[in-house]
Amino acid sequence: MDAETQKTIASAQYPETETGIISKEPGWAEQSPQTWWNDVQHAIKKLNATGFFNPKDIGAIGIAYQMHGLVCIDKNKNVLRNSIIWCDSRAVRIGEKAFKKIGYDKCLSRLLNSPGNFTASKLSWVKENEPAVYEKIDKIMLPGDYIAMQLTGEATTSISALSEGIFWDFKKNKLSKDVFEYFGFDKEIIPEIHPVFGSHGSLKKEIADALSLTEGIPVAYKAGDQPNNALSLNVMEPGEVAATAGTSGVIYGVSDQLNYDKQSRINSFAHVNHKEDFNRIGVLLCINGCGITNRWIKNSIGANTDYDKLNEEASKIRPGSEGVSVIPFANGAERMLNNKLVGAHVLNLDWNLHTPAHVYRAGQEGIAFAFRYGLDIMRKNGIEPTVIRAGKANMFLSKVFKKAFVNVLDTPVELYNSDGSVGAALGAGIGSNVFVSEKDAFSNMKPEEKTEPLQQSIYNDLYQAWKEKLNKVIKMNEPVED
């Protein structure tokens, strides 16, 4: 990013295709931290090879990362096992038990969440099921903390990261005594706590040489992907709302209150600009089965057609997909459904009427309807967006999805030429004082397009029919009592 203009000079991604998930058991989801680090290095080298800038001119690095993952390292900073990532469901029961034992009111008022299947519960699973691994742990960290450590050699974290792991007590503004005592964790496993915007170490010489960068430049920012996505869209103040529709789908609103949902169906974490005496809470709705649903439909029903072709074919089908409905919840337990494992369902197919294009459209509409289901919960918790900002990327590139999203949520959407890497770069500029203020980092930011809702009634009727089907599916999946 060019600091003066806030324009993207160059961008790169590696690998070119979606990174796989290791699933040894149903509901499990792991990835190798070493693979992340290898991919980061390849991406930086690929970026440098564009020739659009001098790598030696880079003055600071920012990191955005997938939230809630658990990385365990020993005293030599070696990774002890694959990371248990955000959509892994193995720790749901552990979190539910902790919620009950610590106390519902205490968890919600102090942690702002149930322990759920977040990082602390994942660590408890390791402690219970892999004691030999647990005994070797020197530090635990979030995925971005690990990448920063590889760049700098220093293990650090932040209040924002600790809050998303459910380690932070917002009432006392320190590590939660309740969580550490209940799970039996030693607080020494937590790295040094640094501000989100600020130095998380300096680039090591051997890494700088390998990546053609300058030794000693700071890693000046790191944040989870959703707080960072909000930053990239200049969503920093109460009432402002961001969205993303990648592998998971997220609506992220900012509040100055210590908000929480009584059922912990939506989650509240420290936003990137949260401070002890300055509440900025990110209220987050997460749908695990978002873009991954669209990808599965593309690969399995669309026989690996490309997304542009899929979107074109979906646009030829009328709203409602002529009765076909997709319930898109097959990527782990869904928090907004009280951590139920509902699965994905394609309903009402007629072999004589429907084509793959009907499923393409029904999938995208089903994802939009899932957003509406979650936003209704957020509205009951005080988040009432008047406009939603999103990057012009992922599923927002589909006219079918964008139209369904705007109309069923009955909320305008502004799309920006921005993504997580832009947010991380701007965050690095803020953290290294290249910008005078946070606002200064967005002085040239303007939306690429704005879409207004024009068919609210049609899509609301379709949503109500979809919701009835979802409720039947939820009931069907409930365990039968003896």
Sequence and secondary structure as in RCSB ss.txt:
>XXXX:A:sequence
MDAETQKTIASAQYPETETGIISKEPGWAEQSPQTWWNDVQHAIKKLNATGFFNPKDIGAIGIAYQMHGLVCIDK
NKNVLRNSIIWCDSRAVRIGEKAFKKIGYDKCLSRLLNSPGNFTASKLSWVKENEPAVYEKIDKIMLPGDYIAMQ
LTGEATTSISALSEGIFWDFKKNKLSKDVFEYFGFDKEIIPEIHPVFGSHGSLKKEIADALSLTEGIPVAYKAGD
QPNNALSLNVMEPGEVAATAGTSGVIYGVSDQLNYDKQSRINSFAHVNHKEDFNRIGVLLCINGCGITNRWIKNS
IGANTDYDKLNEEASKIRPGSEGVSVIPFANGAERMLNNKLVGAHVLNLDWNLHTPAHVYRAGQEGIAFAFRYGL
DIMRKNGIEPTVIRAGKANMFLSKVFKKAFVNVLDTPVELYNSDGSVGAALGAGIGSNVFVSEKDAFSNMKPEEK
TEPLQQSIYNDLYQAWKEKLNKVIKMNEPVED
>XXXX:A:secstr
  TTT        SSSS    B SSTT  EE HHHHHHHHHHHHHHHHTT SS GGG   EEEEE TT BEEE T
T  B S EE TT  TTHHHHHHHHHHH HHHIIIIISS  TTSHHHHHHHHHHH HHHHHT SEEE HHHHHHHH
HHS  EE HHHHHHTT EETTTTEE HHHHHHHT  GGGS EE  SBS S B  HHHHHHTT  TT BEEEEEEH
HHHHHHHTT  STT EEEEESSSEEEEEEESS    TT SSEEEE TT BTTB  EEEEEEESSSHHHHHHIIII
ISTT  HHHHHHHHTTS TTGGG EEEEE SS BGGGTTB  EEEEE   TTT  HHHHHHHHHHHHHHHHHHHH
HHHHHTT   SSEEEES GGGG HHHHHHHHHHHT  EEEES  HHHHHHHHHHHHTTSSSSTGGGGTT   SEE
E    HHHHHHHHHHHHHHHHHHHHHHS    
